């Protein structure tokens, strides 16, 4: 059911315009009201990671399937940023790390239920429906993962520890072991962006400096790391967050495809 305001304009559309306006504000307090990765950056990271995962696993899918999956993933990004805008656990904001991991685990349980339905679905049409649901929920997990890199001080903490970006540990929020390691970083000083309009607020104290890494605009995003890029330049914090996001996203896609082999339709099974 769609809710309309002013006669013909959907509420979600008006809300999206409002959020976009907030994100464009550049004032001293902008770090408290603006998102870090725009949807276009989420999409770029995700598309590269999806292509990389399929290539590394030597999996070929039809262009029709790829378009369908990308459409679902685009919807998941929109859903997270519009309909779950104020809930910190969907973005790892305000130090909601344990709550964020619990939300990831909830998505994982829903994916398991959808896969069981996929396994017994009678027709390809039904199977594709459940594949779409799995991709959509995977997209929501990936969106939160991207926000973690862009909204937290993970890059800053690891710049001090490692001489090369390739030595930074994988952020694995898919496996139980990875989730425990993730939560253990809180004891090492992990904190996330203070976001005024996101609840609840779990940080022991407000971070001393803004952490959101908006490309080309925020102080946190422009700050240089000590890590060298392949072209000889130095990663900015934003570029490092983007790079590490892609590595972690590729890992999640690979885990999904290895764990749920029926995500791919057999060529001889068309009914």
N, C-alpha and C positions, 0 to 999 in steps of 0.2 A: 504494500500500500504506500503510495506517495502522498506526502503532506505538502500542500501548496499554500503559498502566501501571495497576497496581492493578485489573486485571481488565477494566474497562469504560471507563476514562477515557482519551481520546486524548492522546498526548504533547503535541500542538500546543495543546490546550486548557489543560493544566497549565502549559505554558510561557507561554501568553498571560496566565494568572492571575498568574504570577510577575512578568512584565514590568509588568503593571498595578500590582502591589504596589510594585515599585521606583519606578514613575513617580509614585506617590502620596506617597512619602517626602518630608517637608519637614524637612531637617536642614541644618546648615552645608555638608555635602558633597553636598547633593541635586543640585546642578548637574552633578555628575559621573555621576549615575545615572539622571536623568530625561530622557525625551524632551521635545521642545519642542511641536510641533504634535500634539495628540491626533488619533486617527483621525476624530473628528467634525469637527474643523477642516479636515483634509485633504478630507473629503467636501464640506463647505460651499464651500470655495474651488473645488474641482473642478466641482461641479454648476453654480455660477454661471458659471464660465469656459466650460463646455461650452455652456450656453444662450446665452451671449454670442457665442461663435464661430459657432454655427449661425445666429443672428440676423444677425450682420454679413455672413455669406456668403449669406444668404437661402436657407438649406437647411431643408427640412422633413423630419422623420423620423417614423415611426409611434411611438405610445406603447409598443408592444411592443418595438421596436428600442431606444428610449431606456431602458426598464427593463432590457433585456438588457445594454446597454453599462454602465449604472450598476452592475449586479451584477458585471460583470467588473472594473470599476474598483475596487469595494469589495474584491474579492479581491486585487487587486494591492497595495492598501494593507496589507492583512493579511499578505500574503506578504512584503513588504519588512520590516515591523516584527517579524514572528515568525521567519521562516525565514532572513532576512538581517540579523538583529539585531546580530550581532557584527562584521559586515564594514563598515568605515568608508566604503569607496568607494560603497556603496549609499545613503549619507546625507550625503556630503561632510563627515563628521566628522574630527576630528584632522588637519585640513589636507590631507586626501586629495583634492585638487582635480584633479590630472592623472589620477589613478587613477579618479576619479569620471567624468571626461569619457570616458576609455577605456571604462568600463562603459556609458555612454550610447551610444557608437559601436557597441559590441557589440549592444545592443538594436536599434539602427537597422539593422544588417546582418540581424538576425533578422527584423525587420519587412519588409525588402526581400524576403527569401526567402518569407515568408508571403504577401506580395502577389503574387509570381510564381505561387504555388500557387493563390491566389484567382482570378487571371486565367484560369487553365485549368481551374478546378473545374467539373465537369459539371452539378451541380445546385445549387439555392439552398441546400439543407441543407449541402452542402460549402462553398459560398461563405461562409455565415454562420459556419461553424466557423473559417475563416481570418480573417474580420473580427473575431471574438471574440478570437483570438490577438493580432491587431494592437492592439486596444483594451487588452488586458491588459498588453502590453509598453509601450504608450504610458503607461498608468497607472503603471508602475514608474518610467519616466523622470520623470513629473510628481511622483511622491512624492519622489524625490531632489531635484527642483527646489524643492519646498516646504521640504524640510529644509535646503537651502542658505540660504534666506532666514532661517529660524528659528534655525539653528545657527551662522551666521557673523556677522562684524561688517560685512557689506555695508551694512546700514542705517546703522550708526554712521559708517562712512567717508563715505557720501554725504550724510548730514545736514550734515556740515561743508562739503561742496562746493556743494550746491544749495539755493536758497531755497524751491523748491516741489517737492513729491513728483512732479509730472508731468514735471519736467525730468530725473529720474533715468534713466539709460540703461537700455534694455530688456535684461534678462538672457536672452539667446538661446542656449540650450545645444543647439538643434536643428541650426542651420546650421554649416558648418565655420568660416566667418568669425566667427560668434558664439562658437564654442567657443574660438577663438584669442584673442578679446577677453577672454573669461572668464578664461583662464589668465594673460593679461597683468596682470590686477588683483592677482595675487599679489605682483608687484613694487611695488604701491602700498600694501602693508600688509594685504592680505586674509588673514584667518585664520579658523579655525572652532573650534567648541566642543570642549573637551577632554573626551572621554568615556572614563571609566575602563574600561568593558567593551567597547570597540570597537577594532579592530585593522586595520592597523598604525597607529602614531602617527607622523605626518609633520611635525608642527609643530617648528620650530627650538627653540622653548621654549614652555612652558605659558602660555596667555594669562593676563594679569594679573587679569582679572575674568571671571566667567561670561558666556557669550554666548547660551545657550539662552533663548528668549523664550516662557515658558509663560504663557498668558493669566491675568492677575490674580494671579499668584503670584510669579514670579521677579523679581529686581531688574532684570535686563536687559529683560524684557518691559514693566515698568511705566515705564521711563525715558522721559521725554518728548523728542520731537524738536522741531525748530522749524517743522515743516510743519503748515499749517492744514488742517483738514478742511472739508468743505462746510458743516457746521453751525456753523462758527466756532471749534470746539474745536481742540485740538492732538493730532496723532497721537502715541500712545505708540509705542515701538519695535516692540511686538508688532503693533499695528494697521497700522503701516507695512509690516512684513514680510508681513502678510496681504494688504494692498492690492497690493503689488508682486508677490506670488505669483500673484494672480489675473490681473494683466496678462500676466505671463510664461506662465502656463498657457493663457490664451486664445490667445496667439501659437502655442503648440505645437499646440493643437487645429486651428487654422486651417491651419497648415502640413501637418498630416496629411491634412486633408480636401482641400486643393488638390493635394497631391502624389499622393494615392491616390484618384482619383475613383470607383473601383469599390467604395469603402466603402459606397456607397449603391446599393441595388438598384433597377433600372429597373422602373417600374410595370407594363410589359407583359412582363416576364421573370419568370415565376412557377415555371418548372419546376425 
